[in-house]
Amino acid sequence: MSTAAATKTNILNFTPAVARDRLAAFLKRIGQPAYRANQVMQHLWQKPAASFEAMSNLPKALREALAEEFELPRLELAARQKSKDGTEKFLFRLADNESIETVAIPDGDRMTLCISSQAGCALQCAFCATGAMGFRRNLSVSEIAGQVREMRLLDPPINITNVVFMGMGEPLMNWKAVDPSLTILNDPDGLGIGARHITVSTVGVLPGIIALGERPEQFRLAISVHAPSDGLRRELMPINTKYPLADVIEAAKAFDRRVTFEYVMLGGVNDGEEHAIQLAQLANECRAFVNLIPLHPGGAQGFTPSSSNRIHDFARQLKAKKVEVAIRKSRGVDIAAACGQLRVERDGGRPPAGAKDHGDVQVA
């Protein structure tokens, strides 16, 4: 890599306000009119350009100057699969040859993009394909928000209406990058997606829940519960040792917006009547909505999915306890849409690693 290339500034790593300031200072320095900053800004996120050269409303000399000063990194599309139900899965290769997954899920007039926040995951949840591959690294701001940007750069583009941080990784253990990414996703000068259409899912990383709750925007919070007691949750999710269920529920009660509980249904493990009773008590404590998730067989790591009848019985038991509940549709089964499956298929796994082994893993 040349010295010039090494010193280029990744303009996509900044929130729109900071990017605008950087561009304005650069344009002033090279004697260009201030209005050019607005022209460049619209090509970052709103109507993204694949390169500075592709910004055809700018003079050629300015495009060349911008390309010498800044970079607009792309996520390389390594694989794309489409399910018979319309779900599409994307495997993106990163600059250091790591890869991440992104899933686009159509539902009526909504198109939800499930994005990743880390390459791999350090948490080792027993039933998760991503956890089986181990932790690689945190994603940068441009790699997180860039997953939505890449949807707009497709031909034809995919118009994303909703974003969920439910892909690879634990977003609240990469708060340093997720925080500005949320701004880019929501800002009208960024991707312009309404805050109520953006959901951050966490296993219950308490500092991150607090930090998310302190933001003024109405971002949604989903908590991966998956077991209604500390004993069982420790078996399924080792993070429960650090963040016990009672503390997670207290944080959910303090969060000033409605919380969703995510609950993967594991046959004979967490789908009994006693589990429904315990889960209903937790949900009622913090007025949570419960999302029951059929386990993707391909991502099961030796677990058996609960039967459809068992899931519906479980839902009825929750409703009887005055809990609002929904059963998530199982999507993309024919394309291995469970998070991490495509990544493992293409690249194989490495031994899982704990968060303590990685200085790169951090919380708010």
C-alpha positions as CSV (number, residue, x, y, z in Angstrom):
1,M,0.0,0.0,0.0
2,S,1.3,3.4,-0.9
3,T,1.8,6.1,1.8
4,A,-0.9,8.2,0.1
5,A,-3.4,5.4,0.2
6,A,-2.5,4.6,3.8
7,T,-3.3,8.2,4.9
8,K,-6.6,8.6,3.1
9,T,-9.6,9.3,5.4
10,N,-12.5,6.9,5.3
11,I,-15.4,9.5,5.1
12,L,-18.0,6.7,5.7
13,N,-16.7,6.2,9.3
14,F,-18.1,9.6,10.3
15,T,-21.6,10.6,11.3
16,P,-23.1,13.0,8.7
17,A,-22.5,16.1,10.8
18,V,-18.8,15.3,11.2
19,A,-18.4,14.2,7.5
20,R,-19.9,17.5,6.4
21,D,-17.4,19.4,8.5
22,R,-14.5,17.4,7.1
23,L,-15.7,18.0,3.6
24,A,-16.3,21.7,4.2
25,A,-12.8,22.1,5.5
26,F,-11.3,20.2,2.6
27,L,-13.2,22.2,0.0
28,K,-12.3,25.5,1.6
29,R,-8.6,24.4,1.6
30,I,-8.6,23.6,-2.2
31,G,-10.7,26.7,-3.1
32,Q,-14.0,25.0,-4.0
33,P,-17.4,26.5,-3.2
34,A,-19.1,25.5,0.0
35,Y,-22.2,24.1,-1.7
36,R,-20.1,21.3,-3.1
37,A,-20.2,19.7,0.3
38,N,-24.0,19.1,0.0
39,Q,-23.5,17.5,-3.4
40,V,-20.9,15.1,-2.0
41,M,-23.0,14.4,1.1
42,Q,-26.0,13.1,-0.9
43,H,-23.7,10.5,-2.5
44,L,-22.4,9.1,0.8
45,W,-25.7,7.6,2.1
46,Q,-28.9,9.0,0.6
47,K,-28.1,8.2,-3.0
48,P,-24.8,6.4,-2.6
49,A,-22.1,6.5,-5.3
50,A,-19.8,3.5,-5.7
51,S,-16.8,5.8,-6.0
52,F,-16.0,9.5,-6.2
53,E,-15.5,9.0,-9.9
54,A,-19.2,8.0,-10.1
55,M,-20.3,11.4,-8.6
56,S,-21.2,12.7,-12.1
57,N,-22.6,16.0,-10.9
58,L,-19.1,17.1,-9.7
59,P,-16.3,18.4,-11.9
60,K,-13.7,15.8,-12.8
61,A,-10.9,17.7,-11.1
62,L,-12.9,17.8,-7.8
63,R,-13.7,14.1,-8.1
64,E,-10.0,13.4,-8.5
65,A,-9.1,15.6,-5.5
66,L,-11.7,13.9,-3.3
67,A,-10.4,10.5,-4.3
68,E,-6.8,11.5,-3.3
69,E,-8.0,12.8,0.2
70,F,-10.8,10.4,1.1
71,E,-11.9,6.8,0.5
72,L,-15.4,5.3,0.1
73,P,-14.7,1.6,1.0
74,R,-17.1,-1.0,-0.4
75,L,-18.1,-4.3,1.1
76,E,-17.2,-7.0,-1.5
77,L,-20.2,-9.2,-2.3
78,A,-18.8,-12.8,-2.0
79,A,-22.1,-14.7,-2.2
80,R,-25.8,-14.0,-2.6
81,Q,-28.6,-16.5,-2.1
82,K,-32.4,-16.0,-2.5
83,S,-35.0,-18.2,-0.7
84,K,-38.2,-19.3,-2.3
85,D,-39.9,-17.1,0.4
86,G,-38.1,-14.0,-0.9
87,T,-35.5,-13.8,1.9
88,E,-32.1,-12.9,0.5
89,K,-28.8,-13.6,2.2
90,F,-25.5,-11.8,1.5
91,L,-22.0,-12.8,2.4
92,F,-19.7,-9.7,2.4
93,R,-16.0,-10.0,2.3
94,L,-14.1,-7.3,4.2
95,A,-10.8,-5.6,3.4
96,D,-8.8,-8.0,5.7
97,N,-10.5,-11.1,4.2
98,E,-12.9,-11.5,7.1
99,S,-16.5,-11.9,6.1
100,I,-20.0,-11.1,7.5
101,E,-23.6,-11.9,6.8
102,T,-26.5,-9.7,6.1
103,V,-30.1,-10.9,5.5
104,A,-32.9,-9.0,3.7
105,I,-36.4,-10.1,4.8
106,P,-39.5,-9.0,2.9
107,D,-42.8,-8.8,4.7
108,G,-45.6,-7.0,3.0
109,D,-44.5,-3.4,2.4
110,R,-41.6,-3.7,4.8
111,M,-38.1,-4.8,3.9
112,T,-36.1,-5.6,7.1
113,L,-32.3,-5.8,6.9
114,C,-30.6,-8.0,9.6
115,I,-27.1,-6.6,9.9
116,S,-23.9,-7.8,11.7
117,S,-21.9,-5.8,14.2
118,Q,-18.9,-8.1,14.6
119,A,-17.1,-10.7,12.5
120,G,-17.9,-13.8,14.5
121,C,-19.0,-13.6,18.2
122,A,-17.3,-14.2,21.5
123,L,-20.3,-15.2,23.5
124,Q,-20.6,-18.9,22.5
125,C,-24.3,-19.3,23.0
126,A,-24.9,-23.0,22.8
127,F,-27.4,-23.0,19.9
128,C,-25.8,-20.3,17.7
129,A,-23.9,-21.0,14.5
130,T,-22.1,-17.6,14.8
131,G,-20.8,-18.5,18.2
132,A,-19.4,-21.7,16.8
133,M,-17.0,-19.8,14.6
134,G,-15.4,-17.8,17.4
135,F,-14.7,-14.1,17.6
136,R,-12.6,-12.3,14.9
137,R,-13.0,-8.6,15.4
138,N,-15.4,-5.7,15.8
139,L,-16.7,-4.1,12.7
140,S,-16.0,-0.4,11.9
141,V,-18.8,2.2,11.5
142,S,-18.5,2.0,7.7
143,E,-18.8,-1.8,7.8
144,I,-21.9,-1.7,9.9
145,A,-23.9,1.1,8.2
146,G,-22.3,0.0,4.9
147,Q,-24.4,-3.1,4.9
148,V,-27.5,-0.9,4.3
149,R,-25.5,1.3,1.8
150,E,-24.7,-1.8,-0.2
151,M,-28.4,-2.6,-0.6
152,R,-28.9,0.9,-2.2
153,L,-25.9,0.2,-4.6
154,L,-27.4,-3.1,-5.9
155,D,-28.9,-3.1,-9.4
156,P,-31.8,-3.0,-8.9
157,P,-31.5,-1.5,-5.3
158,I,-33.3,-3.0,-2.3
159,N,-35.2,-0.4,-0.4
160,I,-34.6,-1.1,3.3
161,T,-37.4,0.1,5.6
162,N,-36.3,-1.5,8.9
163,V,-33.0,-2.5,10.4
164,V,-32.4,-5.1,13.1
165,F,-29.0,-5.7,14.8
166,M,-29.6,-9.4,14.9
167,G,-26.8,-10.6,12.6
168,M,-23.4,-11.8,13.6
169,G,-22.0,-10.5,16.9
170,E,-23.2,-8.7,20.0
171,P,-23.8,-5.1,19.1
172,L,-23.5,-3.7,22.6
173,M,-20.0,-5.2,22.9
174,N,-19.1,-2.9,19.9
175,W,-20.8,0.2,21.2
176,K,-18.0,2.4,20.1
177,A,-18.9,1.7,16.4
178,V,-22.6,0.9,16.9
179,D,-23.4,4.2,18.5
180,P,-22.3,6.4,15.5
181,S,-23.8,3.7,13.1
182,L,-27.2,4.3,14.7
183,T,-26.8,8.0,14.0
184,I,-26.0,7.3,10.3
185,L,-28.9,4.9,10.0
186,N,-31.3,7.4,11.4
187,D,-30.1,10.8,10.3
188,P,-31.9,12.4,7.3
189,D,-28.5,13.2,5.9
190,G,-27.5,9.6,6.4
191,L,-29.7,6.6,5.6
192,G,-32.9,8.3,6.9
193,I,-34.5,5.3,8.6
194,G,-36.9,6.1,11.4
195,A,-35.6,5.3,14.9
196,R,-38.7,3.2,15.7
197,H,-37.8,1.0,12.7
198,I,-34.3,0.3,14.1
199,T,-33.9,-2.5,16.7
200,V,-30.8,-3.3,18.7
201,S,-30.7,-6.9,19.9
202,T,-28.5,-7.9,22.9
203,V,-28.0,-10.8,25.2
204,G,-28.2,-8.3,28.0
205,V,-25.0,-6.3,28.1
206,L,-26.0,-3.9,30.9
207,P,-23.7,-0.9,30.1
208,G,-24.9,-0.9,26.5
209,I,-28.6,-1.1,27.5
210,I,-28.1,2.0,29.6
211,A,-26.2,3.8,26.9
212,L,-28.9,3.0,24.3
213,G,-31.6,4.2,26.7
214,E,-29.8,7.5,27.2
215,R,-30.0,8.3,23.5
216,P,-32.9,10.6,22.7
217,E,-34.1,8.7,19.6
218,Q,-36.8,6.1,20.0
219,F,-34.6,3.1,19.0
220,R,-36.0,-0.3,19.9
221,L,-34.4,-2.8,22.2
222,A,-34.7,-6.6,21.9
223,I,-33.2,-8.8,24.6
224,S,-32.2,-12.4,23.8
225,V,-33.7,-14.2,26.8
226,H,-33.9,-17.8,25.5
227,A,-34.2,-19.2,29.1
228,P,-36.4,-18.0,32.0
229,S,-34.1,-19.0,34.8
230,D,-30.4,-18.3,35.7
231,G,-29.5,-22.0,35.9
232,L,-30.8,-22.9,32.4
233,R,-29.6,-19.6,30.9
234,R,-26.1,-20.1,32.1
235,E,-26.0,-23.5,30.4
236,L,-27.2,-22.0,27.1
237,M,-25.6,-18.5,27.3
238,P,-22.3,-18.2,29.3
239,I,-22.7,-14.4,29.4
240,N,-25.4,-14.9,32.0
241,T,-22.7,-15.4,34.6
242,K,-21.5,-11.8,34.1
243,Y,-25.0,-10.3,33.5
244,P,-27.5,-12.4,35.5
245,L,-31.1,-12.5,34.4
246,A,-32.5,-10.5,37.3
247,D,-30.1,-7.6,36.4
248,V,-31.1,-7.8,32.8
249,I,-34.8,-7.6,33.7
250,E,-34.1,-4.6,35.9
251,A,-32.4,-2.9,33.0
252,A,-35.3,-3.7,30.8
253,K,-37.7,-2.1,33.4
254,A,-35.6,1.0,33.4
255,F,-35.5,1.3,29.6
256,D,-38.1,4.0,28.8
257,R,-39.4,2.3,25.6
258,R,-41.1,-1.0,25.0
259,V,-38.8,-4.0,25.1
260,T,-39.0,-7.2,23.1
261,F,-37.9,-10.6,24.5
262,E,-36.4,-12.9,21.9
263,Y,-36.9,-16.6,22.8
264,V,-35.6,-19.4,20.6
265,M,-37.6,-22.5,21.0
266,L,-35.4,-25.5,21.8
267,G,-37.3,-28.8,21.9
268,G,-37.2,-30.4,25.4
269,V,-34.9,-27.7,26.7
270,N,-36.8,-24.4,27.3
271,D,-40.3,-25.1,25.9
272,G,-42.0,-26.8,28.9
273,E,-45.1,-25.4,30.7
274,E,-42.9,-24.4,33.7
275,H,-40.7,-22.4,31.3
276,A,-43.8,-20.6,29.9
277,I,-44.9,-19.7,33.5
278,Q,-41.5,-18.3,34.4
279,L,-41.1,-16.4,31.1
280,A,-44.6,-14.8,31.6
281,Q,-43.6,-13.6,35.0
282,L,-40.4,-12.0,33.6
283,A,-42.3,-10.4,30.7
284,N,-45.0,-9.0,33.0
285,E,-42.3,-7.4,35.2
286,C,-41.2,-5.1,32.4
287,R,-44.2,-5.1,30.1
288,A,-42.2,-6.9,27.4
289,F,-43.5,-8.2,24.1
290,V,-42.4,-11.8,23.6
291,N,-41.2,-13.1,20.2
292,L,-41.0,-16.9,20.0
293,I,-38.5,-18.0,17.4
294,P,-38.5,-21.4,15.7
295,L,-34.9,-22.7,15.7
296,H,-33.3,-23.0,12.3
297,P,-32.3,-26.6,12.0
298,G,-29.1,-25.8,10.2
299,G,-27.9,-23.5,13.0
300,A,-29.0,-25.8,15.8
301,Q,-25.6,-27.0,17.1
302,G,-27.1,-30.3,18.1
303,F,-30.5,-29.0,19.4
304,T,-33.9,-30.0,18.2
305,P,-36.4,-27.4,17.2
306,S,-39.6,-27.4,19.2
307,S,-42.6,-28.7,17.2
308,S,-45.1,-26.3,15.7
309,N,-47.8,-27.6,18.1
310,R,-45.5,-27.1,21.1
311,I,-44.7,-23.5,20.1
312,H,-48.3,-22.7,19.6
313,D,-49.2,-24.2,23.0
314,F,-46.4,-22.2,24.6
315,A,-47.7,-19.0,23.0
316,R,-51.2,-19.8,24.4
317,Q,-49.8,-20.3,27.9
318,L,-48.1,-16.9,27.7
319,K,-51.3,-15.2,26.4
320,A,-53.2,-16.7,29.3
321,K,-50.8,-14.8,31.6
322,K,-51.6,-11.5,29.8
323,V,-48.4,-11.5,27.8
324,E,-48.4,-10.2,24.3
325,V,-46.7,-12.7,22.1
326,A,-45.9,-13.5,18.5
327,I,-44.4,-16.5,16.7
328,R,-41.8,-15.4,14.2
329,K,-42.1,-16.9,10.8
330,S,-39.2,-19.2,9.9
331,R,-37.6,-17.6,6.9
332,G,-34.9,-18.6,4.5
333,V,-34.6,-22.2,5.7
334,D,-33.6,-23.4,2.2
335,I,-30.7,-20.9,2.0
336,A,-29.3,-21.5,5.5
337,A,-30.5,-18.1,6.7
338,A,-29.7,-18.8,10.4
339,C,-27.0,-16.3,11.3
340,G,-23.5,-17.6,10.7
341,Q,-24.5,-20.7,8.6
342,L,-23.3,-19.3,5.2
343,R,-20.1,-17.9,6.8
344,V,-19.3,-21.3,8.3
345,E,-20.1,-23.2,5.1
346,R,-17.9,-21.0,3.0
347,D,-15.0,-20.3,5.3
348,G,-15.0,-23.0,7.9
349,G,-14.8,-22.4,11.7
350,R,-12.0,-21.6,14.1
351,P,-12.0,-22.4,17.8
352,P,-14.4,-20.1,19.7
353,A,-12.7,-17.5,21.8
354,G,-14.0,-15.7,24.9
355,A,-14.5,-11.9,25.1
356,K,-11.8,-11.7,27.8
357,D,-9.3,-12.9,25.2
358,H,-9.9,-9.9,22.9
359,G,-9.0,-6.3,23.9
360,D,-11.0,-5.4,20.8
361,V,-14.3,-6.3,22.5
362,Q,-15.6,-3.4,24.5
363,V,-18.9,-2.1,25.9
364,A,-20.2,1.4,26.4
